[in-house]
């Protein structure tokens, strides 16, 4: 597996990974309309281009060069926000997401990093905990017409 900065040619693969990962991850947590909205809002071609231009998108490639995961992070004042991380469902539990988080951390090891996880997403909670993140504040917002609650997970600087 190789981690590298995303390029314009990766946009379609990132969109495909995000779509598959969101349906797999969120179908038991929110309704289909909310999932569709998240994918459309966050992974439309225009949104992906904005993410790419921000410079904070990394991709994970398998041995054949296929994009199997990605992460989008940004510095937000005194910390790094892991705005998105997704792994193609067939490549989960193979170290892809962990490698992406370590690569994000390596870019700014001096800053704490946070990631928001919808309550009930036990796989993500276990994943972040295994990487040394600790549960933090509760955040309430809406997806489509659906109210959702997330917990922000924090990891201290390296």
C-alpha positions in Angstrom: 0.0 0.0 0.0 1.2 3.5 -0.8 -0.1 6.8 0.6 0.3 9.9 -1.5 -1.3 13.3 -2.2 -4.5 13.1 -4.3 -4.4 14.3 -7.9 -7.1 15.4 -10.3 -7.1 12.0 -11.9 -8.1 10.4 -8.6 -11.4 12.3 -8.3 -13.6 9.6 -9.8 -12.0 6.9 -7.7 -12.4 9.0 -4.5 -16.1 9.5 -5.3 -16.6 5.8 -5.8 -14.8 4.9 -2.6 -16.8 7.5 -0.7 -20.1 6.3 -2.1 -19.5 2.7 -1.2 -18.1 3.5 2.2 -21.0 5.8 3.2 -23.7 3.3 2.2 -21.9 0.6 4.1 -21.2 2.7 7.2 -24.2 4.8 7.6 -27.2 2.6 6.4 -27.9 1.5 10.0 -27.4 5.0 11.5 -29.4 7.3 9.2 -32.0 7.1 6.4 -31.2 6.8 2.7 -32.1 10.5 2.0 -29.4 11.6 4.5 -26.8 9.3 3.1 -27.6 10.5 -0.5 -27.3 14.1 0.7 -24.0 13.5 2.4 -22.5 11.9 -0.7 -23.9 14.6 -3.0 -22.8 17.5 -0.8 -19.4 16.2 0.0 -18.4 14.2 -3.1 -19.9 16.0 -6.1 -17.3 16.8 -8.7 -17.2 20.5 -7.6 -16.9 19.6 -3.9 -14.1 17.1 -4.7 -12.2 19.7 -6.7 -12.4 22.2 -3.8 -11.1 19.5 -1.4 -8.3 18.7 -3.8 -7.4 22.4 -4.2 -7.2 22.7 -0.4 -4.2 20.4 -0.6 -5.3 18.2 2.3 -6.4 15.1 0.5 -4.4 11.9 0.7 -5.1 8.6 -1.1 -4.2 5.1 -0.3 -3.4 2.8 -3.3 -3.2 -1.0 -3.3 -0.4 -2.8 -5.0 -2.1 -2.4 -8.4 -2.3 1.4 -8.0 -6.1 1.4 -7.4 -7.3 4.0 -4.9 -8.8 2.0 -1.9 -9.1 4.8 0.6 -8.7 8.5 1.2 -8.5 11.1 3.9 -9.1 14.8 3.9 -7.7 16.9 6.7 -7.3 20.6 7.3 -5.6 22.8 9.9 -8.3 24.6 11.9 -6.6 27.1 14.2 -4.8 25.1 16.9 -5.7 21.6 15.7 -6.1 19.4 12.6 -9.6 18.3 11.6 -9.9 15.0 9.9 -12.8 16.1 7.8 -13.2 12.8 6.0 -11.7 9.3 5.9 -13.1 6.4 3.9 -11.9 3.0 2.9 -13.4 0.9 0.2 -15.5 -1.7 2.0 -13.6 -4.7 0.6 -10.3 -3.3 2.0 -11.4 -2.5 5.5 -9.5 -4.0 8.5 -6.3 -4.2 6.4 -4.6 -1.1 7.8 -5.6 1.4 5.1 -7.4 3.9 7.4 -4.7 3.6 10.0 -2.0 4.4 7.5 -4.0 7.4 6.3 -4.4 8.8 9.8 -0.7 8.3 10.5 0.1 10.1 7.3 -2.2 13.0 8.3 -0.5 13.1 11.7 2.9 13.1 10.1 2.1 16.3 8.3 1.5 18.3 11.5 2.7 16.2 14.4 2.8 19.3 16.6 -1.0 19.7 16.6 -3.8 17.7 18.1 -6.1 16.0 15.7 -9.8 15.5 15.9 -12.5 13.5 14.0 -16.2 13.5 14.3 -18.1 10.1 14.6 -21.8 9.7 14.5 -23.0 8.1 17.7 -23.7 4.4 17.1 -20.8 4.0 14.7 -19.1 1.5 16.9 -16.5 0.4 14.3 -15.3 4.0 13.9 -15.2 4.5 17.7 -13.1 1.4 18.2 -10.9 2.4 15.3 -10.1 5.8 16.7 -9.7 4.5 20.2 -7.1 1.9 18.9 -5.1 4.9 17.5 -5.0 6.7 20.8 -7.9 9.0 20.3 -10.2 9.9 23.3 -13.9 10.8 23.2 -14.6 14.5 23.5 -17.6 16.8 23.1 -21.0 16.0 21.6 -22.0 17.8 18.4 -25.6 18.0 17.1 -26.5 18.8 13.6 -28.9 17.8 10.7 -28.5 15.7 7.7 -31.3 16.3 5.3 -34.3 16.6 7.7 -32.7 14.1 10.1 -31.2 15.3 13.4 -27.9 13.5 14.1 -25.5 13.4 17.0 -21.8 12.9 16.7 -18.9 12.7 19.2 -15.6 14.5 18.5 -12.6 12.2 19.1 -9.3 13.8 20.0 -5.7 12.7 19.8 -2.8 14.7 21.4 0.1 15.9 19.4 2.7 13.2 18.6 
